């Protein structure tokens, strides 16, 4: 019982740490670096390293926290984030089965682009239902692509650094283990 309570406290502490670090990164770091979406990067890292189940539950809590501070209609970012993580897990299981740094980069890029595309689709649907107007211009798309590229690059660098210290992320260790 105490072990479950300690796991829950650790998960809540991790969620709050990621959320506060993301807010601090967006507000205090200079332009190119503040576009890295630390929340999405952490959740993709969980999908790659642990699996979907823990990432989806943490995504639910993190996306609820971001919805509180967002100007979009409630639930748009939450639905886009959870659906893109489910899509990314399917993508990692069926298409990008090799866990190397460039596959982590491309899966992060595909997952983040699907996250932003779903967010735009849900915003358009919310605007249609409320008879509101939405303005999509080239600046929004270029900002999303820059954010996707920087987040994927940071994810790939994190994977490269982790592969130096953990054998689980090193593809050479996996192939050597199969030969022994």
N, C-alpha and C positions, 0 to 999 in steps of 0.2 A: 504494500500500500504506500509506504513512504517512497519507494522507488518510483512509482507512478506520479506521485505529487512532485518529486524532484525533477522528473522529466518534463512535467507540465510547466514548472517554474522556469526551467532552463529554456524551453521552447518560447515561452512568453518573453523572457529576457533577450533571447536571440531576435525575436520579432521586433521588440522595441529598439534594440541596438541597430538593426538594419534600417528601421524607419527613421530614427534620429540621424544616423550616418547619411542616409539619402537626403534628408532635408538639409543637413549641414553642407553636403557636397553641392547641392543645387544652389544654395544661397551664398556660399563663401568662396568657392573655387572659381578660377577664371574661365573664360568662355568655352574653349573646346572641352575641357575636362568636366565642366558641370553638366554636360549633356549625357554623361554616362548614367544609365538608369540602374542604380545599385540594387533596387528591389527586384527588378526583372533578372538581373545578373545572378543574384543570390538564389532565386527560385529555379533558374535554369541549371545552376550548379547543383542544386538538390535533385533535380530530375536526372542529371547525368550521373551523380554519385550514389544517390540513395534509392531513387525510384519516384513514381508519381504520387503515391498516397500521401506521404509526408509533405511533399511540395504543394499539393492541392489544399490541404488543410491550412498550411502556413500562408498560402496565397489568399485564402478566404479571409484570414485575419488581417494580413497586410493590405489587401485591396479595400477592406472596410475602413482601415485607418486612412488610406489615401482618398477614399470617397468623401470622408468628412471634410477634407481640405480642398477638394476639387470643385471647380465651377461647372463641371458637366452634370447632366442629370444623374441622379443616384442610380447606381448599378451598371452604368455603361462601362466604366473601367474594370469593374469587378467581373462582369461577364466576359469581356474581351480577354482579360488576364487568365481566367480559369480555362476558357475554351482554347486559348493559344497554348497553354501548358499541356492540355490534353492532346492537342494536335502535335505539339513538339515531341511528346512521349511516343506517339504513334510513329512519327517521322524518324525518331532515333531507333525504334525497334524494327522498322521495316526497310528504311532506305539508308540511313547513315548508321550502319551497324558497327563500323570500325571506329574505335574511340582514339583518334589521333587529334593533334592540335588543330589541324585544318578542318577536320570534320566537326569539331567543337565550334570553331569559328563559323562555318557555314550553317550548322544547325542553330546556333544563336542568332545568326542573321535571318534565316528563314522564320524562326520562331518570333523574333521581334517584329519583323515586317508583318507577319500574320496578326500579331497583337495590335499593332497600330492600324492595320487594315480593318480588322474587326471593330476596333474602337470607332473608326470613321463610319463604318456601316451602321453601327448602333447609334451613333450621333445623328446620322441622317434619318434613321427610323424614328428616333425620339423627336426630331424636329418635324417630321411628317405627322406624327400622332398629335403633337401639341400645336400644330399649325404655325410653327415658328420658322425662322429663317436661319440658315447656316451658311457661313462663308468659308469656302475652301479655296485657298490660293496656292501659288507655287511655293511660297515661303514655308507654309505648313509642311508640304511634302518634302522639301529639302531639309527642314529641321528634323523630320522623322527619319529620313535616310541617314543624316549625320549621326543622330542618336543611335540608330541601328548599327552603323559601322563602328562607332566608338565603343558601344556596349559589347559588341561581338569581339572586337579586338581586345578589350579588357578581359573578357571571359576566356579567350584563347591564351592570353598571357598568364592568367591565373591557372589555367590548366597546365601550361608548360612548367610553371614554377612548382605546382603540386606534383607533377610527374617526376620531378627531381627527388622529391622527398617521400613519396608514397609509391610503392610498386604497383598498386591497383590501377593507377592512371598511366602507367608506362606500357605502351604496346609491345615493346621488345621483351619485357618480362613475361607477358602473357604468352607470346609465341615461344619463348625459351622454356617456359613451364610445360607446355604441351609436348615438347621434344624430349624432356627428361623422363 
